[in-house]
């Protein structure tokens, strides 16, 4: 049944892995009130085609929106600087070789910076689902992709901020050695709720 909707059994089970991990790492219900919306962001790719280790055969554009939820694990000093955790959920459009795909991702992140989120450096690893994984000559390998990200944000005006985000998608060889991921250098405009 899964192959009818475009998912192989292997991709399905690999796609379940980050969901299970997030479920194990998620706070229990007593922390539910601590999962607060920290910020909303709009992002767009600004780079040419690049890829960790090799050149991508196709050029891509990505536009998305993300919501960052503050997680309860954090430690900030009285000065307001320290480290925390958050969950970045995003949804957007990936375009390449005349094709479009919906991409949704869920990425837990470790953050360093100010407690109010004005100055922030983050690093995360999670998963993404693509509605299409073949674009012209480039094959991502399957609908599930591992997602790695690193970003930096600074204040722009009041609760508005601007930042840079590096985003890498890859199936990590799960679907064979002939698949290719993609790297995105993105500009991010964000609105903080703190």
Secondary structure by P-SEA (a helix, b strand, c coil): ccccccccaaaaaaaaaaaaaaaaacccccccccccccccbbbbbccccccccccccccccccbbbbbbbcccccccccccccbbbbbbbccccccccbbbbbbbccccccccccccccccccccccccccccccccccccccbbbbbbcbbbbbcccccccbbbbbbbccccccccccccccccccccccccc
